[in-house]
Amino acid sequence: MPKVRDLMTPEVLTVHPEMTLREAMDHLVEEGISGAPVVSGAGRVMGVVSATDILDLQASSPGVPSHRDEPDTYRTALQRGSGDEDPEDEPSAWFVDYWMDAGGDVFERMESPDSPEWDFLAEHLVREVMTQKVLSIGADEEVRAAAALMAESGVHRLLVLDDAGALEGILTTTDIVRGVADGRIG
């Protein structure tokens, strides 16, 4: 049975805990991977961030409302609007009052569309969503043990650490599938 070192990827893309999620996601997409170890400036492994972690944050965050349960309020405002009303009573005033929870000042945001307010992932850091519990394995362990740990834990990657805790590589489910496909695992 092959050892972890036979299948692991030794050159590991890492991310920094203070990176924005946009920067981290851009790195993951560029490399065609779904997660990476989070490493401090001193080289200490702090956790792992995955596309799932980022999607979980996005999914749990309320977006700008796009539907209201009071559709007749707008119709009433339109029916009221004959053009002779006080500007506060015009149908457009309804939007200002009704959509106050839609976020920051629209005019300020329109002046700088590349600002973080337009990009949810640029507003959050890797350290906010990373999984701090690191699952690791030694390079001399059998791949079967690594696969069992992945299956038991429901993860797609294990960090390969040396005895001092330094990152030696990463073993992913894709590495194991490649090993099966090319005959290194029988």
C-alpha positions in Angstrom: 0.0 0.0 0.0 1.4 3.4 -0.9 2.3 6.0 1.7 0.9 9.5 1.9 4.2 10.9 0.6 3.7 8.9 -2.6 0.5 10.7 -3.5 0.5 14.1 -1.6 1.0 17.4 -3.3 4.2 18.9 -1.9 3.8 22.4 -3.3 0.9 23.8 -1.3 -1.0 27.0 -2.0 -1.6 28.7 1.3 -3.6 31.7 2.3 -3.0 34.2 5.1 -5.6 34.8 7.8 -5.8 38.5 7.0 -6.5 38.0 3.3 -10.0 39.1 2.2 -12.3 36.3 1.2 -12.3 37.8 -2.3 -8.5 37.4 -2.5 -8.6 33.9 -1.2 -11.4 32.8 -3.5 -9.5 34.3 -6.5 -6.5 32.2 -5.5 -8.6 29.1 -5.2 -10.3 29.7 -8.5 -6.9 30.4 -10.3 -5.5 27.2 -9.0 -8.6 25.1 -9.6 -8.8 23.9 -6.0 -11.5 24.1 -3.4 -9.5 24.8 -0.2 -6.2 25.7 1.2 -4.3 25.8 4.5 -4.3 29.1 6.4 -0.7 29.9 7.5 0.5 32.8 9.6 3.3 35.1 8.6 5.6 33.0 10.8 4.7 29.9 8.9 2.4 28.3 11.6 -0.6 26.4 10.3 -3.7 28.1 11.8 -6.5 26.3 10.0 -8.0 25.5 6.6 -10.4 27.6 4.4 -12.6 26.0 1.8 -15.1 27.2 -0.8 -17.7 25.6 1.5 -16.7 27.9 4.4 -17.0 30.9 2.2 -20.4 29.8 0.7 -21.7 29.1 4.3 -20.9 32.7 5.3 -22.5 34.1 2.1 -25.6 31.9 2.6 -26.0 32.9 6.2 -25.8 36.7 5.5 -28.9 38.5 4.6 -28.8 40.1 1.2 -30.5 43.2 0.0 -34.3 42.6 0.1 -35.8 41.9 -3.3 -39.3 41.0 -2.2 -41.8 42.6 0.2 -44.9 41.0 1.6 -46.9 44.3 1.1 -47.4 44.6 -2.6 -50.6 46.7 -2.3 -48.7 49.5 -0.5 -46.9 50.4 -3.8 -50.1 50.1 -5.8 -51.9 52.4 -3.4 -49.1 54.9 -3.7 -49.3 54.7 -7.5 -53.1 55.2 -7.5 -52.7 58.1 -5.2 -50.1 59.8 -7.4 -51.8 62.3 -9.7 -49.0 64.8 -9.8 -50.6 67.4 -7.5 -49.3 65.9 -4.3 -46.7 67.1 -1.9 -43.3 65.4 -3.0 -43.4 63.4 0.2 -46.6 61.7 -1.0 -45.4 60.8 -4.5 -44.9 57.1 -5.3 -41.2 57.5 -5.4 -41.2 58.5 -1.7 -42.6 55.1 -1.0 -39.4 53.5 -2.2 -37.2 55.6 0.1 -39.3 54.7 3.1 -40.0 51.1 2.2 -36.5 50.1 1.2 -34.5 51.8 4.0 -33.0 48.5 5.1 -31.4 47.9 1.7 -27.9 49.0 2.7 -25.7 52.0 2.7 -26.2 55.4 1.0 -26.8 54.6 -2.6 -25.4 57.9 -3.9 -22.1 57.3 -2.0 -21.9 53.7 -3.3 -22.6 54.8 -6.9 -19.6 57.2 -6.8 -17.2 54.3 -6.1 -18.6 51.1 -7.6 -15.3 49.2 -6.9 -15.5 49.8 -3.2 -16.0 46.8 -0.8 -19.7 47.6 -0.2 -20.4 46.2 -3.7 -18.4 43.0 -2.9 -19.5 41.0 0.1 -16.4 38.8 0.0 -14.1 41.8 0.1 -15.7 42.8 3.4 -14.6 39.7 5.3 -11.3 38.0 6.1 -10.2 34.4 5.9 -9.8 34.2 9.7 -13.5 34.8 10.1 -14.5 31.7 8.2 -11.6 29.3 8.4 -11.9 26.0 10.1 -9.5 26.1 13.0 -9.5 22.4 13.7 -6.7 21.0 11.5 -6.9 17.4 10.4 -3.4 16.2 9.6 -1.5 13.1 8.9 2.2 12.1 8.6 3.9 11.6 5.3 4.8 8.0 6.2 1.3 6.9 7.0 -0.5 4.6 4.6 -2.9 6.1 2.1 -5.6 3.7 3.4 -5.4 5.4 6.8 -5.6 8.8 5.2 -8.7 7.8 3.2 -10.4 6.4 6.3 -9.7 9.6 8.2 -11.2 11.7 5.4 -14.3 9.5 5.1 -14.8 9.4 8.9 -14.4 13.2 9.2 -16.2 14.2 6.0 -13.3 16.3 4.6 -11.7 16.4 1.2 -8.1 17.3 2.3 -5.6 16.4 5.0 -2.6 18.5 5.8 0.6 16.6 5.8 2.7 17.8 8.7 6.1 16.8 9.9 6.9 15.9 13.6 7.5 19.6 14.4 4.1 20.6 12.9 5.5 22.2 9.8 3.5 21.8 6.5 5.1 19.2 4.2 2.2 18.9 1.7 -1.4 18.2 1.3 -3.3 15.1 0.4 -6.7 15.5 -1.2 -9.4 13.2 -2.4 -8.3 14.1 -5.9 -4.8 12.9 -5.2 -6.2 9.6 -4.0 -8.4 9.3 -7.1 -5.4 10.0 -9.3 -3.5 7.2 -7.5 -6.3 4.8 -8.2 -6.6 5.9 -11.8 -2.9 5.6 -12.6 -2.5 2.2 -10.8 -0.5 3.4 -7.8 -3.3 2.2 -5.6 -4.7 -1.2 -6.4 
